[in-house]
């Protein structure tokens, strides 16, 4: 059995368990369809992308990453070629001075072995978060996104994520977004598959936003 098949089977089992345990989430799962989350194991690249993406749009982040790739050898991003780029080159690619300092700090830690990316997958979730948040510019939320999208951890519940809070409000028809404390309590029902629950809640919010945009276009015609 391949790694991909193993991940697919685990996510399918998690989805079935979530459907059986929560009728409201089950209805969202039916609307959204199968979970298509597939982790990308390139941890260094994910960290660089996370730094680039801070406080800018997805489109802007993608453009900066494309310009950055054009300055580097083909293939996955690596710390040594990246840290060798001059600051003016990084600025020309669209990076702010602050983000350049964050990326240089990441590269320095990786190259010195202080941050051993080969060992990160062997750590438990909280140990991963501690290791990653030692890097300048990497906070807990970013580390949690790495746990979900790079390491494929199944029980991540990012309570500081506004999309999660808004998605829960929509899914359960709440009058307001749940507080951080309420989110923590809410997530307990979905252990040990909170990552998959999070993914479906995010998708619920996305579907709602798409529906609202479609309605706006119809009204404007």
C-alpha positions as CSV (number, residue, x, y, z in Angstrom):
1,X,0.0,0.0,0.0
2,X,1.4,3.4,-0.9
3,X,1.7,6.4,1.4
4,X,-1.0,8.2,-0.6
5,X,-3.4,5.2,-0.2
6,X,-2.7,5.1,3.5
7,X,-3.5,8.8,3.9
8,X,-6.6,8.5,1.8
9,X,-7.8,5.5,3.9
10,X,-7.2,7.3,7.2
11,X,-9.0,10.5,6.1
12,X,-11.9,8.4,4.8
13,X,-12.2,6.6,8.2
14,X,-11.9,10.0,10.0
15,X,-14.7,11.4,7.8
16,X,-17.0,8.4,8.6
17,X,-16.4,8.8,12.3
18,X,-17.1,12.5,12.2
19,X,-20.4,11.9,10.3
20,X,-21.5,9.3,12.8
21,X,-20.8,11.5,15.8
22,X,-22.3,14.9,14.7
23,X,-25.4,15.2,12.5
24,X,-24.7,18.9,11.8
25,X,-21.2,18.3,10.6
26,X,-22.5,15.2,8.7
27,X,-24.7,17.5,6.7
28,X,-21.7,19.7,5.8
29,X,-19.7,16.7,4.8
30,X,-22.5,15.6,2.5
31,X,-22.6,19.1,0.9
32,X,-18.8,19.4,0.5
33,X,-18.0,15.8,-0.6
34,X,-14.8,13.9,0.1
35,X,-11.9,15.5,1.9
36,X,-9.2,16.4,-0.6
37,X,-6.6,17.5,1.9
38,X,-3.2,15.9,0.9
39,X,-0.1,17.0,2.9
40,X,2.9,18.4,1.1
41,X,6.0,17.0,2.8
42,X,8.3,19.8,1.7
43,X,8.7,21.4,5.1
44,X,11.3,24.0,4.3
45,X,9.3,25.3,1.3
46,X,6.1,25.4,3.4
47,X,7.8,27.5,6.0
48,X,9.1,29.9,3.5
49,X,5.7,30.1,1.9
50,X,4.1,30.7,5.3
51,X,6.4,33.7,5.9
52,X,5.8,35.1,2.5
53,X,2.0,34.8,2.8
54,X,1.7,36.8,6.1
55,X,-0.7,39.7,5.8
56,X,-1.0,39.6,2.0
57,X,-3.4,38.0,-0.5
58,X,-2.9,34.6,-1.9
59,X,-2.4,36.0,-5.3
60,X,0.4,38.4,-4.1
61,X,2.1,35.6,-2.2
62,X,2.0,33.3,-5.2
63,X,3.5,36.1,-7.4
64,X,6.4,36.7,-4.9
65,X,7.1,32.9,-4.7
66,X,7.2,32.7,-8.5
67,X,9.7,35.5,-8.7
68,X,11.7,33.9,-5.9
69,X,11.8,30.6,-7.7
70,X,13.1,32.3,-10.8
71,X,16.2,33.4,-8.8
72,X,16.9,29.9,-7.5
73,X,17.9,26.5,-9.0
74,X,15.1,24.3,-10.3
75,X,13.5,22.0,-7.9
76,X,12.4,22.3,-4.2
77,X,13.5,25.4,-2.3
78,X,16.7,24.8,-0.3
79,X,18.2,27.0,2.5
80,X,21.7,27.5,1.1
81,X,20.8,28.9,-2.3
82,X,18.1,31.0,-0.7
83,X,20.3,32.6,2.0
84,X,22.9,33.3,-0.7
85,X,20.6,35.7,-2.5
86,X,21.4,39.4,-2.0
87,X,18.9,41.5,-0.1
88,X,18.2,43.7,-3.2
89,X,17.3,40.5,-5.1
90,X,14.8,39.5,-2.4
91,X,13.4,43.0,-2.2
92,X,13.0,43.0,-6.0
93,X,11.0,39.8,-5.7
94,X,8.6,41.6,-3.5
95,X,9.7,40.7,0.0
96,X,9.7,43.3,2.8
97,X,12.8,43.9,5.0
98,X,11.0,42.2,7.9
99,X,10.1,39.1,5.9
100,X,13.7,38.9,4.5
101,X,15.0,38.9,8.1
102,X,12.5,36.1,8.9
103,X,13.6,34.0,6.0
104,X,17.3,34.5,6.7
105,X,16.7,33.5,10.3
106,X,14.9,30.3,9.1
107,X,17.8,29.5,6.7
108,X,20.4,30.1,9.4
109,X,18.7,27.8,11.8
110,X,18.3,25.1,9.2
111,X,21.9,25.3,8.0
112,X,23.3,25.3,11.5
113,X,21.2,22.3,12.4
114,X,19.4,24.2,15.2
115,X,16.2,23.5,13.4
116,X,16.5,19.9,12.1
117,X,13.7,19.5,9.5
118,X,14.5,15.8,9.1
119,X,13.6,15.3,12.8
120,X,10.5,17.4,12.9
121,X,8.1,14.6,11.6
122,X,9.2,12.4,14.5
123,X,8.1,15.0,17.1
124,X,4.6,15.3,18.7
125,X,2.4,18.2,17.8
126,X,3.4,20.5,20.7
127,X,7.1,19.8,20.2
128,X,6.7,20.7,16.5
129,X,5.0,23.9,17.5
130,X,7.8,24.8,20.0
131,X,10.5,24.0,17.5
132,X,8.9,26.1,14.7
133,X,7.9,29.1,16.8
134,X,11.6,29.5,17.8
135,X,12.0,30.9,14.2
136,X,11.4,34.6,13.9
137,X,8.1,35.3,12.2
138,X,6.6,31.8,12.9
139,X,3.8,31.9,15.4
140,X,1.6,29.2,16.8
141,X,-1.1,29.6,14.0
142,X,1.6,29.2,11.3
143,X,3.0,26.2,13.0
144,X,-0.5,24.7,13.2
145,X,-0.9,25.2,9.5
146,X,2.4,23.3,9.0
147,X,1.0,20.5,11.1
148,X,-2.0,20.3,8.9
149,X,-0.7,20.9,5.4
150,X,2.8,19.6,5.6
151,X,2.9,17.0,8.3
152,X,-0.6,15.6,7.9
153,X,-1.4,15.6,11.6
154,X,-5.0,14.5,12.2
155,X,-5.9,16.2,15.4
156,X,-5.0,19.9,14.9
157,X,-7.6,22.5,16.1
158,X,-6.4,26.0,15.3
159,X,-8.5,28.1,17.7
160,X,-6.9,31.4,16.6
161,X,-8.1,30.9,13.0
162,X,-10.8,33.4,12.0
163,X,-12.0,31.2,9.2
164,X,-12.6,28.4,11.6
165,X,-14.6,30.6,14.0
166,X,-16.6,32.1,11.1
167,X,-17.2,28.6,9.6
168,X,-18.5,27.3,12.9
169,X,-20.8,30.3,13.2
170,X,-22.3,29.6,9.8
171,X,-22.5,25.8,10.3
172,X,-24.3,26.0,13.6
173,X,-26.3,29.1,12.9
174,X,-24.7,30.9,15.8
175,X,-25.5,34.6,16.5
176,X,-21.8,35.5,16.8
177,X,-18.4,33.9,16.3
178,X,-17.5,31.6,19.1
179,X,-14.8,32.9,21.5
180,X,-11.4,31.1,21.7
181,X,-12.6,29.4,24.9
182,X,-15.8,28.3,23.2
183,X,-13.8,27.0,20.2
184,X,-11.6,24.9,22.5
185,X,-14.7,23.3,24.1
186,X,-16.4,22.9,20.7
187,X,-13.4,21.0,19.3
188,X,-13.5,18.3,22.0
189,X,-16.3,16.5,20.3
190,X,-14.2,15.8,17.2
191,X,-11.1,14.3,18.8
192,X,-9.0,12.6,17.4
193,X,-9.9,14.0,14.0
194,X,-10.1,17.7,14.5
195,X,-8.0,18.4,11.4
196,X,-10.6,16.8,9.1
197,X,-13.4,18.6,11.0
198,X,-11.4,21.9,10.5
199,X,-11.1,21.2,6.8
200,X,-14.8,20.7,6.4
201,X,-15.6,23.8,8.4
202,X,-13.3,25.9,6.2
203,X,-15.0,24.5,3.2
204,X,-18.4,25.3,4.6
205,X,-17.3,28.9,4.9
206,X,-15.9,28.9,1.4
207,X,-19.2,27.6,0.0
208,X,-21.1,30.3,1.8
209,X,-18.8,33.0,0.4
210,X,-19.1,31.6,-3.1
211,X,-22.9,31.5,-2.7
212,X,-23.0,35.1,-1.5
213,X,-20.9,36.3,-4.4
214,X,-23.2,34.5,-6.8
215,X,-26.2,36.1,-5.3
216,X,-24.6,39.5,-5.5
217,X,-23.9,39.1,-9.2
218,X,-27.5,38.0,-9.9
219,X,-28.8,41.1,-8.0
220,X,-26.5,43.4,-9.9
221,X,-27.6,42.1,-13.3
